[in-house]
Amino acid sequence: MAQNDFELEERDVSFPPAHTAEHLLNQTMIRMFGCERSYNAHIERKKSKMSFHLDQKPDRKQEKEIERRMNELIDEDLPVTFQFVSRDELPPEVNASRLPADAGDTVRLVRIGDYDVCPCIGKHVRSTSQIGRFEMLGTNWDEHEHSFRVRFKIV
């Protein structure tokens, strides 16, 4: 089953550092590759993985740049804040199509500095410096699906 931020099971939200890193990685991929947020994510304490639809397979240099940018963002100590808004007040950069119909009229937005904003019900750290270090474990590319999977852990 594909998961998004609203379909998370308890095991997925029990490790706030990795869950907050998920938000950073989503925005990093959007900025680097012009893609959408991940279409499948499994966020856990030991190892996490996220999948993105991309036009082409990132090269080794781009993969290293993802890891570098993630750790740079973590080191910036960006504040993680929450805001409750009605569906009608969602900022233009928030994709309302991923909200489930039963999410209600009030939506909880999670902001990470000026870097990312996303509707989310999960647990998060208070600032990015509490995440730890982002370590990319590997990637997979599916040419047929144009799917790029990133496996990572937080140490």
Secondary structure, 3 states (H helix, E strand, C coil): CCCCCCCCCHHHHCCHHHHHHHHHHHHHHHHHHCCCCCCEEECCCCCEEEEEECCCCCCHHHHHHHHHHHHHHHHCCCEEEEEEEEHHHCCCCCCHHHCCHHHCCEEEEEEECCCEEEECCCCCCCEHHHCCCEEEEEEEEECCCCEEEEEEEEC
